[in-house]
Amino acid sequence: MNIILNTQSSVFSRTKIILRMVLLIELFVFSTINAYATHQPNLSPIPVIEFYPANPAKAFVLNLTFDSAAPVFYDSGFVSLKPAGGYPDSPGDVEVDVFNVYNANSKNFTLPSLLRVRVYNSDGTDSEELQSNAQGSINFSFDPDASHAAIADTFSNSDIVVDLKPVIHTFCVDKLEDPECFDSDLEMLSVAAVDQPPFVLLGKPIDLIIQSIIDNNGPETKPAPPEEEKGIDAHFNQQVAGISQGISISPSGVSDQQEVGLLVGSPRMNNQTYTITCLEPGLHKATFTSSIEPLSAAVIEPHESTNIESNNTKAFILEVDCAVPVTINNKPKSFPNSINTKQNGVIPVAVLTTEQGEYGNPIAFNAQAILPLTVHYGIESLASFDNGAIEAHGKMHIEDSYELDEKTKDKDLDAVFHFPVQGTGLVSGDTKTCIKGKFTDNGNTFTFFGCDSVNIVK
């Protein structure tokens, strides 16, 4: 706290002069507040000085403007290569709370407001007054993991939050050789979906994992900093954008998730689960963007001190084929749909034309619009990926087929197919078969999918 005492007294006793000299020396060594009165030359803040336990080498210095009629204002800040002072047992006009990047309160102290001053009169007396505004600085010990300082001013009944990360970052970019500054290259290696299904049925949400792979490529200039052993703590963010109207995705992203202890050369997977819901048939897209950055502003990445391109961000475009669920009837007019897998022959399958809500289907479906050469049939793992049996005659047969009760014909025109048993992939123990293909509607082509039970007899 460097405080200049301006006085206009005429004659002081020898004792008072000596005491003033001692005070000036003490303030020069331990001072932390630089302040000046704005309207009376013989005013100065009340000096309250004490060493605060501090980093012996560095301190944060925050330049502030105080006004009795307005909120305290943060002007600028920097890191000083001089020790910090402190402010105990003083009028608690201003309270400062310092928080680190782990959201912990790492420091708390109070100090007298720069508006509070001592008036030294010509008759040798003094008194306390308040000035209307003042500028000055406060300082406190440097912490490379500091995040922000909350400053509350009782005179203006206001508070502000000062972001300390830019102050740390500016210092460490310039002073990378400082023992509390580190460089490390965090990289987002890839972003992709895990086990993405080939389609999603309308009205049947699925959970899908989006996996990001992160790596710490290590320090560039320091061969063995402590961070190489304990790793770098980092912020992970993932946002979802560009979502087509035909799908919904929840949640909309992940913010400020911590990745603790990213070790050099040890890639790590970050898995986030999203619920995908199809609202309209067709192909829909969404973009997942993952980013990683050091938690501490004292960790400097190569692109921040050189001209190389940042490798902290990667994007993945998810494509979702929203399929229309359909109702099929294996072996119409037969139940329990018995099939002998040892024999050759074909399995008749009817794809039914249905109204919205019929058999629980979310939208109406016209089986006559099926493109027969796109259709595949068999066990679910084959048909889902456009494998399995294809129509034995290369075409579909339009007729009014039996409904699932195996008795009713509803007078709708359905599509009947015949599939070779040997192409279905059926084996003993299988209980259902599925069909997948394309159909047209108003000039657009969409996917349909449906399943029905089977009874394997051999």
N, C-alpha and C positions, 0 to 999 in steps of 0.2 A: 504494500500500500504506500505509494509515494504521495504524500500530502504536503502541499506548500502552505505554510502558515503566514498569512499576510497581516501585518499589524501596523497600526499608525500611532501607537503610544509614544509618548515623548521621552520620558526618563524611566528606566527600570533599575531596580536595585541590582547589585552584583550577583546576589543569590538567584534572583529571577532569571537573569541572563544565562547563568550556568545551567539552571534547570531547563530552560528552553533549548540550549545547545544539546543537552543530553537527549531530550525528546526528539529533536531533529535527527540525531544519529540513529536512534532506535527505529524511528519510522523509515529511514532510508534502507536499513538492513532488512526489516521484517514486513514492509508495507505490501499491501495487495490491492488497495483501492486508489486509483488516480481520479481525483474529482476536483472540480473547480466551481466556485460560486458564480452564478450568472448575473448577479445584480449588485452585490456589495463586496468591494475588494478586501474587506477585513474579515471575511467569513471563511471557515474551513470546517470539514466534517469532524465529528467527534472521533478522536483516535482511539480505537480499541484493538490491540494487537496481541497475537499469540501465534506461535508456530502450530500449524495443523499437521498431523501425521501425513506425510506426502511423499510422492516420488521425488527423490533428491535431485533428479536431473531435469524434469519437465513439469509444466503446468498448463492447464487450460486458461486462457485469458478471454473473457467475454466483455465486450464494450457495450454498455447499456446507456439509455437515456431515461431518466426518471422525471415525471411531471405530476404534480399534486392533483391536476385536473384531468389527467389522461393515463391510459395504461402504460406500464413500463414497456420500453421498446428495445429490441435487440438490434444493435447496429452491425457488429461484425465480431469475429472470433479468430483466434489463432493458438498455436501451441508454442509456448515459450520454453527456451532451454535454461530456465532459471527455476529455483524451487518455489513452491506455493506457500502462502501464508494461511491464516485462518481467523475465525471471528467468534470466539466464545464469550459468554457472559455479557453480551452487548444487547442494547435495545433490539428486540426481535422484529424490526420493521420489515425486513426482507427474509423470507425463508427459501432456501435452495435445496431441492432434492435431486440427486443425480441417480439415474437408472442405467443399468447395463443392458446389453443385447439379449440377456436371458430374462428380462423384465423384473430384475431384482433391484431394490433400492440399495445402492452401493455407498451412498454418502448423503448426509444431511447436516446442514449448518444454517445459522442465522447471522445476519449482519445488520449494522445500522444503515438506514437509508441515506443516500447521498444528499437527500433534501434536509437532513438533520445536521445543523452546523453550530459551532460555538462562536459567539461574538466576543471579541476581546476589546474592552473599552479603554479609553485614554486614562481613566482613573485607576487602572490596574484590575478592575473587576471583569468578570466574564459571565455570559449567560447563553442559554440555548435558544436558537430560533430555527424556523423552517423556511427554506427558500422555495420558490415556486417551481423551479426546475433545475436539473443538474445532469451532467454527463460524467461517466467514469467507467472503471473496469473492476471486475471481480475475477479472482483466480482461485483455482483449486487443483489438487494433484491430478496428473495425467493418468488415464486408464485406457489402454488400447481397446478394451471391450465396452467402453461407454457408449450409450445410445443417445440419451437426451437429458437435459436439465430442466426441471420444472421450477420456475421462479415466481413466487407469490409476493406481491407488494401490498402492504396493509394501508399505505397512504392513499393510493388510488383504488384500493379494493379490487385489484385485478391480478391476473397471473398470465404468464406466457410459458410456452414450451420451446426450448432452444434445441434444435437438432445438432448433436455433437459429431455425428458421423462425417459430414462434409469437412469439418475442422480436422478430424483425425486423418481422413483420406488425403486431404491436401498436404498435410505434414508428411505423411508416409510416402506419397509419390515423390516428394522433393527430398526426403531423408530416408530412402530405402535401406541405407546402411545402419540406421538406428536399430538397436537390439530388440526394440518392441514393435518393429515393423517387419513384415514378412511378405515375400512374393510366392504365390502358388497358382498353378494353372488348373482351375476346375473346368471340366469339360462335360457337356451333355452329349454322350456318345450316340444315343438313339432313342426314339419314341415309337412304339408300335402297340397294336392290340394283341392280346394273348388269346389264342384259341378262338378267334372270331368265327362265328358260324357263317355259313354261306348266305343265309337270309334270316329275317326276323318276321314272324307272323303278325299281322294286324291284330291289335288288342291283346297281345301276349308279350309283356315286357320281359327283357332279359337283362342279366347283369353281365357287364363286360369289363375286363381288366385292361387298363392302359398302362403299359410298363415303360418306365424311363430308366435308362442305364447311365449312371454318373461315374466319373472317374476323377481322381486327383493326379494330375501329371507331374506334380512335385515342384519344388522351388527352382527358380531360374538362376539366382545369383548367390544364394547361401547354400553351401553344400550340406549342412546338417542342422537346420534350426529345430527347436523343440517341436514345432508343428509336424515335422516328419515322423515323429514318434507317436504323438497323440492324435495326429490328423487335424484336418481343418473342419470346423463347424460351419454349416452353410444354411442359407435360405433356399427352400425348394418351392417353386410356384408352378402351377399348371392351370391354364385357362382354356375354355372351350368357346369357340367363335364360329361364325359362318354356318350356323345350324339351319339346315333346310326346314321349310315349313312343315314338311310331311313327317317329321320325327320330333320327339322331345328327349332331352338328355338331362339327367339329374345326378349329382349337383352340377352347377355351372363352372366349377373349377376348384382348385385348392390354393389357398394363399398362405404364404409365410410358414410353411411346415419346416421344421428343423431337421436337417440331416447332420447328426453329430459324429465327429471323428472320422472324416473321410481320409483314409490312409492312402499314401502314395502307391500307385500301381495296383490298387485293389478295387476294381469296379464294383459298384453297388446298384442293386435294382430297387426302384421305388414303384410300387404297384398301387394304383388308384382305381377303385371300382365305381363304375357308372351304371345307372339304369337307363336302358335304351327302350323307348316305346315308339312303335310305328303307328302313325295316325292316318297316313294315306299310302296307297300302293305306289311302288316305283322305286327308283334308285335315289337315295338321299345322302347328303354329305355333312360332315362337321370337321372342324380343324382343332386338334389338340396341340397346344404349344407349351412345352416344358422349359423352364429356365432354372439355373443354379447360380448362386453368387455367394461369396464369403459372408458369414454372419458378422464378423468383425470388420470395421472399416480400415483396420490396420493391415489387413491382408490385401496386397496389391496384385492384380492379375496382369499378365504380359500385355494385353491390348490396352491397358490403362497407361502404360509408360512407353509403349512403342506403337508403331503403325500397323501391327498385325491385326487381322480380323478376329473379333470375339468368337469363341466357341462355346458360349454359355447357354445357347438356346437352340432347340430343335423343334420342328413342327411335324405333325403326322395328320394326314387327311384320312378320316374314316369314311368309308363308303358302305352304306347299309341298303341292302335289297329288301324292301318291305313287300312281303308276299301275301297274297290273299288266301286265307284258309278255305278249303273246300271239303265237301262231304263226298266220300267214295263208298261204294258197296262192292266188296269182293264177292265174286260168284253170286250174282243176283238170283233171288228165289232159292237161296241155299244158306243154311246155317248149321253147324258152326264154321263154315268155310274151310272144310277139310282139304288138305293138299298132301299128295304123296311126292316127295322130292326125288324119289328113285325113278319115277316115270317121266317120260317125255310128254309133251302136250302143252296146252296153253291154259292160262288162268284168265277168265273173263272178269273185267273190272269196269264198273259204271261210275263215271264222274257225274254227279247229279246237278241239275240246274236248281238253284235255290233262291228264295227271297231273303231280304235282310232280316235277320233274327231267326230264320229257320235253321234248326239244328244248332242254334247258338252262334251262327256265322255273323260277323259284324257288318258285312255288306252283301248285296245281292251278287249272284254269279251266274253267267250264261255259259253253259258247257259247250254250246255250239261255236263259241269264239276261240276255242282251244286250237293251237297250232300243233297238229299231231306229231310232226317230225321232231318236236322239241321235248316230247314226253319220255320220261324214264320211270321205271317201276322196279321195286324190290325192297330188301330190308332198308331201314331208315338211313344207315350209314352209307349205303350206295346211292339211293335215290336222291338224298339231300345234295350230293355233290355231282349230280347229273351222270350217274353211273347206273348199272343195273340193266334190266331187260328193256327192249324197245318193242313197239307194236309189231306183231308178227306179220301183218298185212300191209304195213306202211301207211295205214289210214285209220280213222275212227269211224264208228258206226253211230249215226244219229237215230235215236229211238226213245220211246217213253219206257224207261227201265223201272225196275222195282225199287221202292224205297227201302229204308233200313229194316222195316218190319217184315220184309220179304213177301208181302201180300199186296201192298198198295201201289198203284200207278197213279201219279198225280196229274197226268196229262201234260207235264212239262217235257220238252225234248232234251234228253240227256245224251252224253257221249260215252259209248261203250268201246273198250279196248280189249285186245287179246295179247297176253304177254307169255313168252316161253318160260316154263318153270325153271329151266336150267340157267337162265340168265338172272334170276332174282336174288341169288345168294342165300336162299333159305336153307337152313339146316335144322336138325332136331332141336327143339327147345324154343325156337322163334315163335312169337305170338302176334306179330303184326307186320304188315307191309305198307309201303308208302308210295305215293306218286307225286312227281314234280314236273312242271312244264311251263310253257308260256301261253298267254292268250292276249287277244287284242281288245281294246276298248277305246272308241273315238280316235282311232289312229295311233294310239299309244300301245306299247307292249309291256305287259306286266307278268310277274311270276305267280303261280298258284302252287299250293301244296296241301296234301291230305293223306290220312292213314285210315286203315281198318284192320280188324282182327283176322288172324288165320289160326288154323288148328293143324299142326304137322302130325300126320299119322305114320309116316315112315321117313 
